[in-house]
Amino acid sequence: MRGANRVEGLSESVIREMTRKAKKHDAVNLSQGYPDYPTHEKVMEEAKRAIDEGLNQYSVTWGREKLRKKVAEKLKRFNEINYDPEFEITITCGSSEAIMSTMLGLIEPKDEVLIFQPFYENYVPAVSMASGTPVYTTISREQELDREDIKEKIGKNTKAIMVNTPHNPTGKVFTEDDLRFIRDLCIENDVIAFTDEMYERMIYEGEHISLASLDDMWERTVTIGGFSKVYSVTGWRVGYAAAPKEMMKPIRKAHDYTTVCAPTPFQEGAVKALDLPQDYYENMLEYYRNARDFVYENIKETKMDVSKPQGAYYMLAGIEDYEMNDVEFTNHLVKDKGVAVVPGSSFYHEGGKDLVRFCFSQDMDLLEKAMERIKD
Ligand SMILES: Cc1ncc(COP(=O)(O)O)c(C=O)c1O
């Protein structure tokens, strides 16, 4: 094909492919991160109201003012970071677009972006589409950072470090010590940070700390978040990026020319979501904690080597004791057992062939069915 471009070298999303396979084989889908926790009635009503009242056209490109103000309030209260909603917050089509617009806006050819593997699979294509170069460091199976390796990988071309806490797929919640280590490196080497905090409300052990809240990090961090998982609205496509005005300017340009704006009625729903009372978060956490414990206990009864996640809703399991690699194992599971999970190698630049990822964001009936099938 003529006109090779930056997407040509990218492989297709394995996670989305597993969802298609799950449908084909009528399997329980524990691959893609669909949250099964019910969307709050009031949040849905608000989006419906917006449609009925005629809010069906483009919003202001950066997002409706009332949502930017709400996000700013949340960032102040929950994340302990101050942003000016007028210039420093942009509402995007999901956090995926916030990640993409951040890379397109701030990464230039030859810039390197340090990525922790295993990684959320959109980071690498986003860096590549921005003509940057991803550089990898590995989080160990014990969920430790390799600090020596990270120091070695940061060089004169390193522009940014991509942090994700709570982390998909390991479930690691970065400690204050981890984040202070990253902070020191960013300052010493004049590196900026992108932090994806999608799962900030899903923490079973530890606490959520935003990198931008650490001293001297605000000015060099883009904080990314979204509504998809915490409020069970993955199809609404509403997320945000927050950063100092000068960093936000190019991100806003990239956002404007890629998506124009996030869906207007769903921005209205998102405003309502940020008004939900504390018990919404407590109940949701309880729901996912039960799911985590149930899946963990069941997988432990198999030959898989599983570690308990501290946050988010994924679990990595080692399959060393089976005579299959990750792709063979997941194909066997989806076709012969009727359970879809994701091959570990899709989260690694190199490695992960001895791992698979379970997503436990499903209803207990489905999890029971899946676990019965797996243990069978
Ligand atoms: C770590 C992480 N970041 C971002 C996203 C994308 O979410 P959104 O629906 O907001 O684009 C996901 C989705 O699975 C994720 O796991």
The ligand as an ORCA input file, in Angstrom:
! r2SCAN-3c Opt
* xyz 0 1
  C      -5.687      2.945     32.446
  C      -6.757      3.361     31.498
  N      -6.752      4.603     31.024
  C      -7.671      5.019     30.158
  C      -8.685      4.187     29.719
  C      -9.662      4.699     28.699
  O     -10.851      5.076     29.244
  P     -11.882      6.041     28.515
  O     -13.135      5.265     28.384
  O     -12.039      7.227     29.445
  O     -11.322      6.452     27.214
  C      -8.727      2.877     30.180
  C      -9.756      1.958     29.692
  O      -9.728      0.761     29.863
  C      -7.738      2.450     31.100
  O      -7.726      1.216     31.582
*
